[in-house]
Amino acid sequence: MNPRPDIWLVAIGLSLGPAVSNGLARFAYGLILPAMQTDLGWNYTQAGWLNTANASGYLVGALATLALIDRLGVRRLFTLGIFVTPLALLGSAGFADLWVQSCFRIAAGIAGAAIFISGGAMAAMLFRDNPGRNALAISVYFGGGGLGMIASGAAIPLYLDAFGAAQWPTAWLYLAVLSALAVVPAFLAVRRCPEPSTVQKGARQPLPLGSLALATVGYFLFAVGYIVYLTFLVAFMGEADAQAPLVAVAWTLLGLGVIVAPFLWRRLLARSFGGGALSLACLATGCATLLPLALPGAQLALILSVSLFGLSFFIAPTAMTNFARKNLDQALWGRAVAMFTTVFAAGQIVGPTAAGLISDSTGALSAGMAAAGFILLLGAAIAVLQRPLPRVLDPLA
């Protein structure tokens, strides 16, 4: 029996959540970072700090969502986040001070966590009785981040190149407008999603943290490494004298990869019960990060790098949501995703500032990028050791 087509429309509507929270509110900072550095005189540590501030807000938001998800429900938390994010981006357009900017980046991070966690939990419920379609629905949800990346990457580099670094506030305003346009369709999709009916039962069940440890550590290392690539990619390309059209093409390829990835990874995600899918995502992103460093100045290596990275980096959160869905009771899905996102946020706090410090101390941005690549490979080695929880070893479970 084929699913009603409107269910897929709900999945697409939910995918506007990651488009806003990730593609616009988080990742697009990497496009604006070089202009802000030039206009405001920041070093790499200061530039990295602003993404660390966003990740700090993301951590606060994840912890708050973990505490509130059983009380308020996923639909209400998603709605709050999708309404707050455009306001936070608007604030980033209005102030040049690093610490005031940090406050708005923190606010965007808090709202983004509520969106990401709640939307992932709702996407996991759309086809709860069909593993194949469930994995695809989760992938479609996370693939929405690619829409935001394309919308920002196709315009911002060319705009800043044409009008100058001092126009970075207009770039933030553009992101705020795009995120505001997503509010209504995302809200309409949320209204059609069911709320978990076993919230109270789930609230009494503890998460089996020990059994999830290897996947959790691998996910933390993924977060540390991947965010460095997205934070400093455009600055790294600038050091290599890449022109604005190439930057726009590279960022657009990243976004296209995020959208295409669910269809390439669908079968593997459907068949993966342990840490295999996460491990492969870490391996692919690690290789993609190191590739342009191994072949400096080669445009083909850069294009291959962004293509591979785009096709794999959003698979990591997809894999973790899929892992929770297959290994835990439905009542624990929202809290498990919140816990994973908390760990993920902690990794994102470490990555940008650490890479900035390494780059400033060595005088080479490539040093920070290389460290991120090897951390991703370490995450792959740890995640592959994660086995399914005992309950899923029984095919009838």
TORKE-974503 format. One record per residue: residue in one letter; z, x, y of N, C-alpha, C in turn. Coordinates in steps of 0.2 Angstrom, whole numbers, padded with zeros to 4 digits, always signed. Atoms other than C-alpha are relative to their C-alpha. Layout:
REM TORKE-974503
aZXYZXYZXY
...
END
This chain:
REM TORKE-974503
m+0000+0004-0006+0000+0000+0000+0000+0004+0006
n+0000-0004-0006-0005+0007+0017+0005-0002+0005
p-0005+0002-0006+0008+0008+0031-0003-0003+0005
r+0002+0003-0006+0006-0003+0046-0002+0006+0005
p+0002-0005-0005-0004+0007+0059+0005+0000+0006
d-0005+0000-0006+0009+0002+0072+0006+0005-0001
i-0005-0005+0002+0021+0014+0063-0002+0006+0003
w+0003-0006-0002+0010+0028+0067+0000+0001+0008
l+0000+0000-0007+0009+0023+0085+0007+0001+0002
v-0007-0001-0001+0028+0023+0085+0001+0008+0000
a-0001-0007+0001+0028+0041+0078-0004+0004+0006
i+0004-0003-0006+0015+0046+0092+0004-0001+0006
g-0004+0001-0006+0026+0038+0105+0006+0004+0000
l-0006-0004+0001+0041+0047+0099-0002+0008+0001
s+0002-0007+0000+0031+0063+0099+0000+0002+0008
l-0001-0002-0007+0031+0062+0118+0007+0003+0002
g-0006-0003-0001+0049+0067+0117+0000+0008+0000
p+0001-0007+0000+0045+0085+0112-0005+0002+0005
a+0004-0002-0005+0031+0085+0123+0003+0001+0007
v-0004-0001-0006+0043+0083+0138+0005+0005-0001
s-0005-0004+0001+0058+0092+0131-0001+0007-0001
n+0002-0007+0002+0049+0107+0124-0006+0002+0004
g+0007-0002-0003+0031+0108+0130+0001+0001+0007
l+0000+0000-0007+0035+0104+0148+0007+0003+0003
a-0007-0002-0003+0054+0107+0151+0002+0007-0002
r-0002-0007+0002+0056+0123+0141-0005+0005+0000
f+0005-0005+0001+0041+0132+0136-0004+0002+0006
a+0004-0001-0006+0031+0130+0152+0003+0005+0005
y-0003-0005-0004+0043+0141+0161-0003+0007-0001
g+0004-0007+0001+0034+0156+0153-0006+0000+0004
l+0006+0000-0004+0019+0151+0163+0002+0001+0007
i-0002+0000-0007+0028+0150+0180+0004+0007+0001
l-0004-0006+0000+0039+0166+0176-0003+0005+0004
p+0003-0006-0003+0027+0179+0182+0000-0001+0008
a+0001+0002-0007+0024+0170+0199+0007+0000+0003
m-0007-0001-0003+0043+0168+0202+0003+0007+0000
q-0002-0007+0000+0046+0186+0197-0003+0003+0007
t+0004-0003-0005+0033+0191+0210+0003-0002+0007
d-0002+0003-0007+0038+0179+0224+0008+0001+0002
l-0007+0000-0001+0057+0181+0221+0003+0007-0001
g-0002-0007+0001+0058+0199+0216+0005+0001-0006
w-0005+0000+0006+0067+0196+0199-0002+0006-0005
n+0002-0005+0006+0068+0209+0185+0000-0004-0006
y+0000+0004+0006+0066+0204+0167+0006-0003-0003
t-0006+0003+0002+0084+0202+0164+0001-0007+0004
q-0001+0006-0004+0085+0189+0178-0005-0005-0002
a+0005+0004+0002+0069+0181+0172+0002-0003-0007
g-0003+0002+0007+0076+0180+0154+0006-0005+0001
w-0006+0004-0001+0092+0173+0161-0001-0007+0001
l+0001+0007-0001+0084+0157+0167-0002-0004-0006
n+0001+0003+0006+0078+0153+0150+0007+0000-0004
t-0006+0000+0003+0095+0158+0143+0005-0006+0003
a-0004+0006-0003+0103+0145+0156-0003-0006-0004
n+0003+0006+0004+0091+0132+0148+0003-0001-0007
a-0002+0001+0007+0096+0136+0131+0008-0001+0000
s-0008+0001+0000+0115+0136+0136+0001-0008+0001
g-0001+0007-0001+0112+0118+0142-0002-0004-0006
y+0002+0002+0006+0103+0115+0126+0006+0000-0005
l-0006+0000+0005+0118+0120+0116+0005-0005+0002
v-0005+0005-0002+0130+0109+0127-0003-0007-0002
g+0003+0006+0002+0118+0095+0124+0000-0001-0008
a+0000+0001+0008+0117+0098+0105+0007-0002-0002
l-0007+0002+0002+0136+0098+0104+0002-0007+0002
a-0001+0006-0003+0137+0083+0115-0003-0006-0005
t+0004+0005+0004+0124+0074+0104+0004-0001-0007
l-0004+0000+0007+0134+0079+0088+0006-0004+0001
a-0006+0004-0001+0149+0071+0095-0001-0007+0002
l+0002+0006-0002+0141+0056+0102-0004-0004-0004
i+0005+0004+0003+0128+0051+0090+0002-0005-0004
d-0003+0005+0004+0139+0041+0079+0002-0006+0004
r-0003+0005-0005+0146+0031+0094-0006-0003+0004
l+0006+0003-0004+0130+0029+0105-0006-0002-0004
g+0006+0001+0004+0116+0030+0092-0005+0004+0003
v+0006-0005-0001+0100+0040+0092-0004-0003+0006
r+0005+0003-0004+0090+0027+0102+0003+0001+0008
r-0003+0000-0006+0102+0027+0117+0000+0007+0003
l+0000-0007-0002+0103+0046+0117-0007+0003+0002
f+0007-0001-0002+0084+0048+0117-0002-0002+0007
t+0002+0003-0006+0082+0036+0131+0003+0004+0006
l-0003-0004-0005+0095+0045+0142-0003+0007+0001
g+0003-0007-0001+0087+0062+0139-0007-0001+0003
i+0007+0000-0003+0069+0056+0143+0000-0002+0007
f-0001+0002-0007+0075+0048+0159+0002+0006+0005
v-0003-0006-0004+0085+0064+0165-0005+0005+0001
t+0004-0006+0000+0072+0077+0161-0005+0001+0006
p+0005-0001-0006+0059+0073+0175+0004+0002+0007
l-0005-0001-0006+0074+0073+0188+0002+0008+0000
a-0002-0007+0000+0079+0091+0182-0006+0004+0002
l+0006-0004-0002+0061+0097+0183-0001+0000+0008
l+0001+0001-0008+0060+0090+0201+0005+0005+0004
g-0005-0005-0003+0076+0100+0205-0003+0007+0000
s+0002-0007+0001+0068+0116+0199-0006+0001+0005
a+0005-0001-0005+0054+0113+0211+0003+0001+0007
g-0002+0000-0007+0065+0112+0226+0005+0006+0003
f-0005-0005-0002+0076+0128+0226-0002+0007-0003
a+0002-0007+0002+0073+0147+0225+0006+0004-0003
d-0006-0004+0002+0091+0153+0222+0000+0000-0008
l+0000-0001+0008+0093+0159+0204+0005-0004-0003
w-0006+0004+0003+0110+0150+0202-0001-0007+0000
v+0002+0007-0001+0104+0134+0209-0005-0002-0006
q+0005+0001+0005+0089+0135+0198+0003+0000-0007
s-0004+0000+0007+0101+0139+0183+0003-0007-0001
c-0004+0007+0001+0110+0122+0186-0006-0005-0003
f+0006+0005+0002+0093+0112+0184-0002+0002-0006
r+0002-0002+0007+0088+0122+0169+0005-0002-0005
i-0006+0003+0005+0105+0118+0161-0001-0007-0001
a+0001+0007+0000+0102+0100+0165-0006-0002-0004
a+0006+0002+0004+0085+0100+0157+0001+0002-0007
g-0002-0002+0007+0092+0109+0142+0005-0005-0003
i-0005+0005+0002+0106+0096+0140-0004-0006-0002
a+0004+0005+0001+0093+0082+0141-0005+0001-0006
g+0005-0002+0005+0081+0091+0130+0003-0001-0007
a-0003+0001+0006+0093+0092+0116+0001-0007-0003
a-0001+0007+0002+0097+0074+0116-0006-0003-0002
i+0007+0002+0002+0078+0070+0115-0001+0003-0007
f+0002-0003+0006+0075+0082+0102+0003-0002-0007
i-0004+0002+0006+0089+0078+0090-0001-0007-0002
s+0000+0007+0001+0088+0059+0092-0007-0002-0003
g+0007+0001+0002+0069+0059+0091-0001+0002-0007
g+0001-0002+0007+0069+0069+0075+0003-0004-0005
a-0004+0004+0004+0082+0058+0067-0004-0007-0001
m+0004+0006+0000+0071+0043+0071-0006+0001-0004
a+0006-0002+0003+0055+0051+0065+0001+0000-0008
a-0002-0001+0007+0064+0055+0048+0001-0007-0003
m-0001+0007+0003+0067+0036+0046-0006-0004-0001
l+0006+0004+0000+0049+0030+0048-0003-0002-0007
f+0002+0000+0007+0044+0033+0030+0005+0002-0005
r-0005-0002+0004+0060+0035+0021-0001+0000-0007
d+0002+0001+0008+0053+0030+0004-0006+0003-0002
n+0007-0003+0001+0037+0040+0005+0001+0008+0002
p-0001-0007-0002+0040+0059+0005-0006+0003+0003
g+0006-0003-0003+0022+0064+0009-0001-0003+0007
r+0001+0003-0007+0021+0052+0024+0006+0001+0004
n-0006-0002-0004+0039+0056+0029-0001+0007+0003
a+0001-0007-0002+0034+0074+0030-0005+0000+0006
l+0005+0000-0005+0019+0070+0040+0002-0003+0007
a-0003+0004-0006+0028+0058+0052+0005+0005+0004
i-0004-0005-0004+0041+0072+0056-0004+0005+0003
s+0004-0005-0003+0027+0084+0059-0004-0002+0006
v+0003+0003-0005+0018+0073+0070+0005-0001+0006
y-0005+0001-0005+0034+0070+0080+0001+0007+0003
f-0001-0007-0002+0037+0089+0082-0007+0003+0003
g+0006-0003-0002+0018+0092+0085-0001-0003+0008
g+0001+0002-0007+0020+0082+0102+0001+0006+0005
g-0001-0005-0004+0026+0098+0109-0006+0004+0002
g+0007-0003-0002+0008+0104+0109-0003-0003+0005
l+0003+0004-0005+0003+0090+0120+0002+0003+0007
g-0003-0003-0007+0015+0097+0134-0003+0007+0001
m+0002-0007-0001+0009+0115+0131-0007+0000+0003
i+0007+0000-0002-0009+0110+0133-0001-0002+0007
a+0000+0003-0007-0006+0099+0149+0002+0005+0005
s-0003-0005-0005+0004+0114+0157-0005+0006+0000
g+0003-0007+0001-0006+0129+0150-0007-0001+0003
a+0007+0001-0002-0023+0122+0155-0001+0000+0008
a+0000+0001-0007-0018+0120+0173+0004+0005+0004
i-0004-0004-0004-0004+0131+0179-0002+0007+0001
p+0002-0007-0001-0011+0148+0176-0006+0001+0005
l+0006+0000-0004-0027+0144+0185+0002-0002+0007
y-0002+0002-0006-0018+0135+0199+0004+0006+0004
l-0004-0006-0003-0006+0150+0203-0004+0006+0001
d+0005-0005-0002-0020+0162+0202-0004-0001+0006
a+0004+0002-0006-0030+0152+0215+0004+0000+0006
f-0004+0001-0006-0016+0149+0227+0006+0004+0001
g-0005-0005-0001-0004+0163+0224+0007-0002-0003
a-0006+0001+0003+0013+0166+0217+0005-0004+0004
a-0005+0004-0004+0022+0157+0231+0000-0007-0001
q+0001+0007+0001+0016+0141+0225+0003-0002-0007
w-0003+0002+0006+0027+0141+0210+0004-0007+0000
p-0003+0006+0000+0037+0126+0216-0005-0006-0001
t+0005+0006+0002+0021+0115+0215-0001+0000-0007
a+0000+0000+0007+0020+0120+0197+0005-0004-0003
w-0005+0003+0002+0037+0114+0194-0001-0008+0001
l+0001+0007-0002+0033+0098+0203-0006-0004-0005
y+0005+0002+0004+0017+0096+0192+0003-0002-0007
l-0003+0001+0007+0028+0097+0176+0005-0006+0001
a-0004+0006-0001+0040+0084+0184-0004-0007-0001
v+0004+0006+0000+0026+0072+0186-0003-0002-0007
l+0002+0001+0007+0019+0074+0169+0005-0003-0005
s-0006+0003+0004+0036+0071+0161+0002-0007+0002
a-0001+0007-0002+0038+0055+0171-0005-0004-0003
l+0005+0004+0003+0022+0049+0165+0001-0002-0008
a-0002+0001+0007+0029+0050+0147+0005-0005-0001
v-0006+0004+0001+0044+0040+0150-0001-0007-0003
v+0001+0007+0002+0038+0022+0148-0003+0000-0008
p+0003+0000+0007+0027+0025+0132+0006+0002-0005
a-0005-0002+0004+0041+0035+0124+0006-0005-0001
f-0005+0005+0001+0054+0022+0128-0002-0006-0004
l+0003+0005+0004+0043+0008+0121+0000+0001-0008
a+0000-0002+0007+0042+0018+0105+0007+0000-0003
v-0007+0000+0002+0061+0020+0104+0002-0007-0002
r-0002+0007+0001+0063+0001+0105-0002-0003-0006
r+0002+0002+0007+0054-0001+0089+0003+0004-0006
c-0003-0004+0006+0064+0011+0079+0007-0003-0002
p-0006+0003+0003+0078+0006+0068+0006+0005+0002
e-0006-0005+0000+0096+0013+0071+0003+0000-0007
p-0003-0001+0007+0104+0020+0055+0006-0006-0001
s-0004+0005+0002+0114+0006+0047+0007+0003-0003
t-0006-0003+0004+0127+0018+0039+0004+0005+0004
v-0003-0005-0004+0134+0027+0054+0007+0001-0001
q-0007-0001+0001+0152+0024+0050+0001+0004-0006
k-0001-0004+0007+0150+0030+0032-0002+0007+0002
g+0002-0007-0002+0141+0045+0039+0005+0004+0004
a-0005-0004-0004+0155+0049+0051+0005+0002-0004
r-0005-0002+0004+0167+0050+0037-0002+0006-0005
q+0003-0005+0004+0156+0062+0027+0000+0007+0003
p+0001-0007-0004+0158+0081+0031-0007+0003-0002
l+0006-0004+0002+0142+0091+0031+0002+0006-0004
p-0001-0006+0005+0141+0104+0017-0002+0006+0003
l+0003-0006-0004+0140+0119+0029-0001+0006-0005
g+0001-0006+0004+0142+0132+0015-0006+0000-0004
s+0006+0001+0004+0128+0125+0005-0006+0001+0004
l+0006+0000-0005+0117+0125+0021+0000+0007+0003
a-0001-0006-0004+0122+0143+0026-0006+0004+0001
l+0006-0005+0000+0106+0153+0022-0005-0003+0004
a+0005+0003-0004+0094+0141+0030+0003+0000+0007
t-0003+0000-0007+0106+0140+0045-0001+0007+0003
v+0001-0007-0002+0106+0159+0047-0007+0001+0002
g+0007-0001-0001+0088+0160+0045-0003-0004+0006
y+0002+0004-0006+0085+0146+0058+0003+0003+0007
f-0003-0003-0005+0097+0155+0070-0005+0006+0002
l+0005-0006-0002+0086+0171+0069-0006-0002+0002
f+0007+0003-0003+0070+0161+0071+0001-0001+0007
a-0001+0002-0007+0077+0154+0087+0001+0006+0005
v-0001-0007-0004+0082+0172+0094-0007+0003+0001
g+0006-0003+0000+0065+0178+0090-0006-0004+0004
y+0006+0004-0002+0052+0164+0094+0001-0001+0008
i+0000+0002-0008+0059+0160+0112-0002+0006+0004
v+0002-0006-0004+0056+0178+0117-0007+0001+0001
y+0007+0000+0000+0038+0177+0113-0003-0005+0005
l+0002+0005-0005+0036+0161+0123+0002+0001+0007
t-0002-0002-0006+0046+0167+0137-0004+0005+0004
f+0003-0006-0003+0037+0183+0140-0007+0001-0002
l+0007-0001+0002+0020+0181+0133-0004+0001+0006
v+0004-0001-0006+0012+0178+0150+0001+0006+0004
a-0001-0006-0004+0021+0192+0158-0003+0006-0004
f+0003-0005+0004+0016+0203+0143-0008+0001+0001
m+0007+0000-0001-0002+0198+0146-0002+0002+0007
g+0001-0002-0006+0000+0201+0164+0000+0008+0001
e+0000-0007+0000+0005+0219+0161-0006+0003-0003
a+0006-0002+0003-0011+0221+0151-0006-0002+0004
d+0005+0002-0005-0021+0215+0166-0004-0006-0003
a+0004+0006+0002-0026+0198+0157-0001-0004+0006
q+0001+0004-0005-0034+0187+0169+0002-0008-0001
a-0003+0006+0001-0029+0169+0172-0004-0005-0005
p+0004+0004+0005-0043+0161+0162+0002+0001-0007
l-0003-0002+0006-0037+0171+0147+0007-0003-0002
v-0007+0003+0000-0019+0165+0150-0001-0007-0002
a+0001+0007+0001-0025+0147+0151-0002-0001-0007
v+0003+0001+0006-0035+0149+0135+0006+0001-0006
a-0005-0001+0005-0020+0157+0126+0005-0005-0001
w-0006+0005+0000-0007+0144+0131-0003-0006-0003
t+0004+0006+0003-0020+0130+0126+0000+0001-0007
l+0000-0001+0007-0022+0138+0109+0006-0001-0003
l-0006+0001+0002-0004+0138+0107+0002-0008-0001
g-0001+0008+0001-0003+0119+0110-0004-0003-0005
l+0004+0003+0006-0018+0115+0099+0003+0002-0006
g-0003-0002+0007-0010+0125+0085+0006-0005-0002
v-0006+0005+0001+0006+0114+0087-0003-0006-0003
i+0003+0007+0002-0005+0098+0085-0003+0001-0007
v+0003-0001+0006-0015+0105+0071+0004+0001-0006
a-0004-0003+0005-0001+0113+0061+0003-0006-0005
p-0002+0005+0005+0006+0096+0053-0005-0001-0005
f+0005+0001+0005-0010+0094+0044-0001+0006-0005
l+0001-0006+0004-0011+0112+0038+0006+0001-0005
w-0007-0001+0004+0008+0112+0032+0002-0006-0004
r-0003+0006+0003+0009+0094+0026+0002+0000-0007
r-0001+0000+0008+0008+0097+0007+0006+0005-0001
l-0005-0004+0001+0019+0112+0008+0007-0003+0002
l-0006+0003-0002+0032+0103+0018+0003-0006-0005
a-0002+0005+0005+0032+0088+0006+0002+0003-0006
r-0003-0003+0007+0035+0100-0009+0006+0004+0001
s-0006-0005-0001+0048+0111-0001+0006-0004+0001
f-0007+0003+0000+0066+0106-0005+0005+0005+0003
g-0005-0005-0003+0074+0123+0000-0002+0003+0006
g+0002-0003-0006+0071+0136+0013-0007+0004+0000
g+0007-0003+0000+0053+0141+0008-0004-0001+0006
a+0004+0002-0006+0045+0132+0022+0002+0003+0006
l-0002-0003-0006+0056+0139+0035-0001+0008+0000
s+0001-0008+0001+0054+0157+0028-0007+0001+0002
l+0007-0001-0001+0035+0155+0029-0001+0000+0008
a+0001+0001-0007+0036+0149+0047+0003+0006+0004
c-0002-0006-0003+0047+0164+0052-0004+0006-0002
l+0005-0005+0001+0035+0176+0043-0006+0000+0004
a+0006+0001-0004+0020+0169+0052+0001+0002+0007
t-0001-0001-0007+0028+0169+0069+0002+0008+0001
g-0002-0007-0001+0035+0187+0066-0006+0004+0000
c+0006-0003+0001+0018+0193+0061-0004-0001+0007
a+0004+0002-0006+0010+0184+0076+0003+0004+0006
t-0003-0003-0005+0023+0192+0088-0002+0008+0000
l+0001-0007+0000+0020+0210+0082-0008+0002+0000
l+0007-0002+0000+0001+0209+0081-0003+0003+0006
p+0003-0003-0006-0004+0212+0099+0004+0006+0002
l-0003-0006-0001+0009+0226+0099-0003+0005-0004
a+0003-0004+0004+0001+0234+0085-0007+0002+0002
l+0006-0002-0002-0016+0233+0093+0000-0002+0008
p+0000+0001-0007-0013+0234+0112-0006+0000+0003
g+0006+0000-0004-0026+0229+0124-0006-0004-0004
a+0006+0004+0004-0037+0220+0110+0001-0007+0001
q+0000+0007-0001-0041+0203+0116+0000-0004-0006
l+0000+0003+0007-0045+0198+0098+0006-0001-0003
a-0007+0000+0003-0028+0203+0092+0004-0005+0004
l-0003+0005-0003-0021+0192+0106-0001-0007-0002
i+0002+0007+0002-0031+0177+0102+0002-0002-0007
l-0003+0001+0006-0026+0179+0084+0007-0001+0000
s-0007+0000+0000-0008+0181+0088+0002-0007+0003
v-0002+0006-0003-0007+0165+0099-0002-0006-0005
s+0002+0005+0005-0017+0155+0086+0005-0001-0006
l-0004+0000+0005-0006+0160+0072+0007-0002+0002
f-0007+0002-0002+0010+0158+0082+0000-0008+0001
g+0001+0008-0001+0004+0140+0088+0000-0004-0007
l+0000+0004+0006+0001+0135+0070+0006+0000-0004
s-0006-0001+0004+0018+0140+0064+0007-0001+0003
f-0007+0000-0003+0032+0140+0077+0003-0007+0000
f-0003+0007+0000+0035+0121+0077+0001-0002-0007
i-0001+0002+0007+0035+0121+0058+0007+0001-0001
a-0007-0002+0002+0053+0129+0058+0004-0006+0002
p-0004+0006+0000+0061+0114+0066-0002-0006-0004
t+0003+0005+0005+0050+0102+0056+0003+0001-0007
a-0003-0001+0007+0056+0111+0040+0007-0001+0000
m-0007+0001+0000+0074+0110+0045+0002-0008+0000
t-0001+0007+0001+0073+0091+0048-0002-0002-0007
n+0002+0002+0007+0063+0089+0032+0005+0002-0005
f-0005-0003+0005+0076+0100+0023+0007-0005+0000
a-0005+0005-0001+0090+0088+0030-0001-0006-0004
r+0002+0006+0003+0081+0073+0025+0000+0000-0008
k+0001-0001+0007+0078+0079+0007+0007+0001-0004
n-0006-0002+0003+0096+0086+0004+0006-0003+0002
l-0006+0003-0002+0108+0075+0013-0001-0008+0000
d+0000+0008+0000+0112+0056+0013-0003-0002+0007
q+0003+0003-0007+0103+0046+0027+0005+0000+0005
a-0006+0000-0005+0120+0044+0036+0001+0006+0003
l-0002-0006-0003+0121+0062+0039-0006+0003+0003
w+0006-0003-0003+0103+0065+0045+0001+0002+0007
g-0001-0002-0007+0107+0064+0063+0005+0005+0002
r-0005-0005-0002+0122+0074+0063-0002+0007-0003
a+0002-0007+0003+0114+0088+0052-0005+0003+0005
v+0005-0003-0005+0099+0089+0064+0004+0002+0006
a-0004-0002-0005+0112+0090+0078+0003+0007-0001
m-0003-0006+0002+0121+0104+0069-0005+0006+0000
f+0005-0006+0000+0105+0114+0066-0003+0001+0007
t+0002-0001-0007+0100+0111+0084+0005+0004+0004
t-0005-0004-0003+0116+0118+0090+0000+0008-0002
v+0001-0007+0002+0113+0134+0080-0006+0003+0003
f+0007-0002-0003+0095+0134+0086+0001+0002+0008
a-0002-0001-0007+0102+0133+0104+0003+0007+0001
a-0004-0006+0000+0114+0147+0101-0005+0006+0000
g+0005-0005+0001+0099+0158+0095-0004+0001+0007
q+0004+0000-0006+0089+0154+0111+0004+0003+0006
i-0004-0003-0005+0104+0159+0122-0001+0008+0000
v+0000-0008+0001+0104+0177+0114-0007+0003+0002
g+0006-0004+0000+0085+0180+0114-0003+0002+0006
p+0003-0002-0007+0078+0180+0132+0003+0005+0004
t-0004-0005-0004+0092+0189+0140+0000+0007-0003
a+0000-0006+0004+0093+0202+0126-0006+0004+0000
a+0007-0003+0000+0074+0205+0126-0001+0003+0007
g+0001-0002-0007+0075+0206+0145+0004+0007+0001
l-0004-0006+0000+0089+0219+0144-0004+0006-0003
i+0004-0005+0004+0079+0229+0131-0006+0003+0004
s+0006-0002-0003+0063+0229+0141+0002+0003+0007
d-0002-0004-0007+0072+0234+0158+0003+0007-0002
s-0003-0006+0002+0081+0248+0149-0005+0005-0002
t+0005-0005+0002+0066+0255+0141-0006+0000+0004
g+0005+0000-0005+0054+0251+0155-0007-0003-0003
a+0006+0002+0003+0042+0242+0143+0002-0007-0003
l-0001+0007+0003+0041+0223+0139-0001+0000-0007
s+0002+0000+0007+0033+0227+0122+0006+0002-0004
a-0006-0001+0004+0050+0234+0116+0004-0006-0001
g-0004+0007+0001+0059+0217+0119-0004-0004-0005
m+0004+0004+0005+0044+0209+0110+0000+0002-0007
a-0001-0003+0007+0045+0221+0095+0006-0002-0003
a-0006+0002+0003+0063+0217+0093+0000-0007-0002
a+0001+0007+0002+0059+0199+0093-0004-0001-0007
g+0004+0001+0006+0046+0201+0079+0004+0002-0006
f-0004-0003+0005+0057+0211+0068+0006-0005-0002
i-0005+0005+0001+0071+0198+0070-0003-0006-0004
l+0003+0006+0004+0059+0184+0064-0001+0002-0007
l+0002-0002+0007+0054+0194+0049+0007+0000-0004
l-0006+0000+0003+0073+0196+0045+0002-0007-0002
g-0002+0007+0001+0075+0177+0047-0004-0002-0006
a+0004+0002+0006+0061+0175+0034+0003+0002-0006
a-0003-0003+0007+0070+0186+0021+0006-0004-0001
i-0006+0004+0001+0086+0176+0023-0002-0007-0002
a+0002+0007+0002+0078+0159+0023-0002-0001-0007
v+0003+0001+0007+0069+0161+0007+0005+0000-0005
l-0005+0000+0005+0085+0163-0002+0004-0007+0000
q-0003+0007+0000+0090+0145+0002-0002-0004-0005
r+0002+0004+0006+0090+0134-0013+0002-0007+0002
p-0002+0007-0001+0090+0115-0013+0007-0002-0002
l-0007+0003+0002+0107+0106-0014-0001-0003-0007
p+0000+0002+0007+0112+0101-0031-0003-0007-0001
r+0002+0007+0001+0108+0082-0028-0007+0000-0001
v+0008+0001+0000+0089+0085-0026-0003+0004-0006
l+0003-0003+0006+0087+0095-0042-0001-0005-0005
d+0002+0005+0004+0087+0079-0051-0005-0004+0003
p+0006+0004-0003+0070+0071-0049+0001-0007+0002
l-0002+0007-0001+0078+0054-0049+0005-0001+0006
a-0005+0000-0006+0090+0058-0035-0003-0003+0006
END
